[in-house]
Amino acid sequence: MLRQALLQSNVTRLGLVERVLSSSVTSVACLVFLFINAVMMLTLRSKRVFRETSRYILLFHLLLADTLQMAISQVLYLMHAYRIILTYPQCGVLIMLTNLTNDISPLVLLVMSLERYVAVCHPLRHASIITVGNTGAAVLSVWTFSFFQVLTMVLLLVQFPFDGLESLKMPEQCSSASIILLPVSDHYRTGYTGFLFGSASLVIVCSYIGVAVAARSASTDGESARKAQKTLLLHLLQLGLTVLSALYNITLMFMARVTSWVTFIRMQSFMFVCFFFMPRCMGSLIYGLRDQNIRAALTHYFCCLSKVAAAPVKAAIAS
């Protein structure tokens, strides 16, 4: 009995250590990616040219949705790691916010792809079609459409007979699967997700084909067309990585059957960073490294930050 108790104590201690390590890894990664996105968003609001150019406005809202998604995903991960149980209303709010920000990203990518298509294939009409006002209307439409989708999920959720429950406290940890209580909610979410990502993929692919065809035309700026093609391919890659996040739970279920518990915990942290954080930071990496205007502003911004950070060190050395 004493040996069994000691063994159980060691397993419990090991489980706590693994949870602390995994949550630390994801928390550090989350903070790094949040910092990158935050710097990008501050940069996009720092100059008038960024605030009044359509593609930069769209990029700002893409980063805003991705940043919120990363933060909420990390909160859910930590609650899952430390086995925190919520009530149905509390979990519902977190999951609906997750769905809202998750749905906005592919829609903004869709609009950004159309903007690149118009810029290359209809350059003379670009200034009259892609205006700040039209861009604002497109962004408002994206957020409104996503909000009504979430509202539909809420209306389906409240159809569940909660009055028959002894308590609103959930029997398991909060997740997207645990908040889907009726088959109709599952069917709706699956169908909507397939339609959303399928439509976004179709628009990006069609935009890429249109730009590729236009690149062969003598009247089209070849360099601009090639840059647009690369951007559209990166948008498609970003969308594909976002779709992979939907396979996260399926992959975890498979790994839980074929690996040890310790290996499973460690791989879970790695996959969480790859499936949830990397796609949400690609917008910053794509535009931060490729766009000359943003790259120049970021360089200036980081130089200022480094000077501010180095000032206390220099003062301490001088004293």
Secondary structure, 3 states (H helix, E strand, C coil): CHHHHHHHHHHHHHHHHHHHHHHHHHHHHHHHHHHHHHHHHHHHCCCHHHHCCHHHHHHHHHHHHHHHHHHHHHHHHHHHHCCCCCEHHHHHHHHHHHHHHHHHHHHHHHHHHHHHHHHHHCHHHHHHHCCHHHHHHHHHHHHHHHHHHHHHHHHHHCCCCHHHCCCCECCCCCCCCCCCCCHHHHHHHHHHHHHHHHHHHHHHHHHHHHHHHHHCCCCCCHHHHHHHHHHHHHHHHHHHHHHHHHHHHHHHHHHHHHCCHHHHHHHHHHHHHHHHHHHHHHHHHHHHHHCHHHHHHHHHHHHHHHHHHHHHHHHHHHC
